[in-house]
Structures are given as C-alpha cells and as structure tokens.
Amino acid sequence: MTDWLEHTVQIEVPVPIELAWDLWSDLEQMTIWMKWIESVKILEDNPKLSRWKLASGNFNFTWLSRIIQVVPQQIIEWQSVDGLPNKGAIRFYDRRGSSIVKMTFAYAVPGIIGRIMDSLIGDIVESTVQADLQRFKDYAVKVQAESEG
C-alpha cells in the first residue's frame, strides 16, 4: 500500500503576475531557486515532458514529469510518469502589482514508511520548499529591478 504525503506552501511576490508566471514557466531555470533540484531538462520531442533530478546529501532521485494542465497566469499542474512518484500544482493569484505563488505537491512512499517519513522529515520538506519560494521571490524582485533599471 502506498501513501501520498502532501505539502502546500505559498508566498507573496511583489511583482506583476505576468513576470512571476514567465519566470516559473521556464522549468529549466528552476535550479536557480529550488535548492534540491539539480537539473530539469525539457524533452525536445515532447515539450510537455521533462526529466528532473533531485539531489540532497545522499538522496538522489530522478523522474519524468508530464505537464497535465496549464492555464496561463493561473496554474501549472504536473504528474510524474516514471521514476519518483510525485504530482502537484503551482498556482498564481493576481494581487494587482504583486502575485501569490502557491505550490501544492505530493510524493508517494510505501505505507508505514510514509507515516514515519512524514513525522521525521515533513517539516524539513515544507521549510525547504518555503525557502525555495523565498529564493524565487528574491530572484523575481531582482529580475524586475534589472528590467526597470
């Protein structure tokens, strides 16, 4: 039996939604702000598929992800089709000059291991991804300032 461990984090980014969307939509650039993501490569023959590599300490995971829904400036939803089982969505909310960026993601782990892992590392996962969103915010603010200056 497999359990899905789910996490949700969000941040307000003081840039227009168009910029937040454009930056996040460039999946191969995620390594700039996502600490655990070592690489993202869009498949040339199918741009809805991308190969991801997560690396942190002794942990190394790879997976093939499929974009299953895109609504411009609102949502990007994905699901893995090979490798580390995971799924999620990044949602964007327009706040007239700023944006709320909300990420919900889940990963599958075997039954009892999942409950143990969640109690041991669930907070670490959420705080790490929250820090990733803070790095995204800082990056977006920097990009906006460079485009204005």
C-alpha positions as CSV (number, residue, x, y, z in Angstrom):
1,M,0.0,0.0,0.0
2,T,1.3,3.5,-0.9
3,D,0.7,6.7,1.0
4,W,0.8,10.1,-0.6
5,L,2.5,12.8,1.5
6,E,1.2,16.2,0.6
7,H,2.6,19.7,1.3
8,T,1.4,23.2,0.5
9,V,3.5,26.4,0.7
10,Q,2.9,29.9,-0.6
11,I,4.4,33.3,-0.8
12,E,3.5,36.7,-1.9
13,V,5.9,38.0,-4.6
14,P,5.9,41.8,-5.2
15,V,6.0,41.6,-9.0
16,P,3.2,41.5,-11.5
17,I,1.7,38.1,-12.2
18,E,3.0,38.2,-15.8
19,L,6.6,38.2,-14.6
20,A,6.0,35.6,-11.9
21,W,4.3,33.4,-14.5
22,D,7.1,33.9,-17.1
23,L,9.9,33.1,-14.6
24,W,8.2,30.0,-13.2
25,S,7.1,28.7,-16.6
26,D,10.7,28.3,-17.7
27,L,11.1,25.0,-16.0
28,E,14.8,24.5,-16.8
29,Q,15.6,27.7,-14.8
30,M,14.1,26.2,-11.5
31,T,17.6,25.2,-10.3
32,I,18.2,28.9,-9.7
33,W,15.8,28.9,-6.7
34,M,15.0,25.3,-5.9
35,K,17.7,24.0,-3.6
36,W,17.1,20.3,-4.0
37,I,16.6,20.3,-7.8
38,E,19.9,19.7,-9.5
39,S,18.6,19.7,-13.1
40,V,15.5,20.0,-15.3
41,K,15.6,19.1,-19.0
42,I,12.6,19.6,-21.3
43,L,12.4,16.7,-23.8
44,E,12.9,18.0,-27.3
45,D,10.4,15.6,-28.9
46,N,7.7,16.3,-26.4
47,P,7.8,19.7,-24.6
48,K,5.1,18.5,-22.1
49,L,7.6,16.1,-20.7
50,S,10.7,17.0,-18.6
51,R,13.4,14.9,-16.8
52,W,14.1,16.0,-13.2
53,K,16.9,15.2,-10.9
54,L,16.7,15.9,-7.2
55,A,19.9,15.7,-5.1
56,S,20.4,16.4,-1.5
57,G,23.2,14.8,0.5
58,N,22.9,11.1,0.0
59,F,19.5,11.4,-1.7
60,N,19.3,11.2,-5.5
61,F,16.1,10.8,-7.3
62,T,15.1,11.2,-10.9
63,W,11.7,11.2,-12.6
64,L,10.0,12.0,-15.8
65,S,7.2,14.6,-15.4
66,R,4.3,15.4,-17.6
67,I,2.5,18.8,-17.6
68,I,-1.1,17.8,-17.4
69,Q,-2.7,21.2,-17.2
70,V,-1.7,24.8,-18.0
71,V,-3.9,27.8,-17.6
72,P,-1.7,30.8,-18.3
73,Q,-1.1,33.0,-15.3
74,Q,-3.2,30.7,-13.1
75,I,-1.9,27.1,-12.9
76,I,0.7,24.6,-14.0
77,E,-0.2,21.0,-12.9
78,W,2.1,18.1,-13.3
79,Q,2.4,14.3,-12.5
80,S,5.4,12.0,-12.8
81,V,5.1,9.2,-15.3
82,D,8.4,7.5,-14.4
83,G,10.8,7.4,-11.5
84,L,9.9,9.1,-8.2
85,P,6.1,9.2,-7.9
86,N,5.0,12.8,-7.4
87,K,2.3,15.2,-8.5
88,G,1.3,18.7,-7.8
89,A,0.4,22.2,-9.0
90,I,1.7,25.7,-8.8
91,R,-1.0,28.3,-8.7
92,F,-0.7,32.0,-9.3
93,Y,-3.1,34.7,-7.9
94,D,-3.0,38.2,-9.2
95,R,-2.9,40.8,-6.4
96,R,-2.7,43.9,-8.7
97,G,1.0,44.5,-8.9
98,S,2.0,41.5,-6.7
99,S,1.4,37.8,-7.0
100,I,0.6,35.0,-4.7
101,V,2.5,31.8,-5.7
102,K,1.1,28.7,-4.1
103,M,2.7,25.3,-4.5
104,T,1.0,22.0,-3.6
105,F,2.9,18.8,-4.2
106,A,2.7,15.2,-3.1
107,Y,5.0,12.2,-3.3
108,A,4.3,8.5,-2.9
109,V,6.0,6.4,-0.3
110,P,5.2,2.8,0.8
111,G,2.6,2.6,3.7
112,I,4.1,2.6,7.2
113,I,7.4,4.2,5.8
114,G,5.3,7.1,4.6
115,R,3.9,7.9,8.1
116,I,7.3,7.6,9.7
117,M,8.9,9.8,7.0
118,D,6.2,12.4,7.3
119,S,6.7,12.7,11.0
120,L,10.5,12.8,10.6
121,I,11.0,14.9,7.5
122,G,7.7,16.5,6.7
123,D,8.6,19.8,8.4
124,I,12.0,19.8,6.8
125,V,10.5,19.3,3.3
126,E,8.0,22.2,3.9
127,S,10.6,24.5,5.3
128,T,13.0,23.8,2.4
129,V,10.3,24.4,-0.2
130,Q,9.2,27.6,1.6
131,A,12.9,28.7,1.4
132,D,12.8,27.9,-2.3
133,L,9.8,30.1,-2.7
134,Q,11.6,32.9,-0.8
135,R,14.6,32.5,-3.3
136,F,12.0,32.7,-6.1
137,K,10.7,35.9,-4.7
138,D,14.2,37.4,-4.3
139,Y,15.0,36.3,-7.9
140,A,11.8,37.8,-9.3
141,V,12.3,41.1,-7.5
142,K,15.9,41.2,-8.9
143,V,14.7,40.4,-12.4
144,Q,12.1,43.2,-12.2
145,A,14.6,45.7,-10.8
146,E,17.1,44.9,-13.6
147,S,14.3,45.3,-16.3
148,E,13.4,48.7,-14.8
149,G,16.9,50.0,-14.3
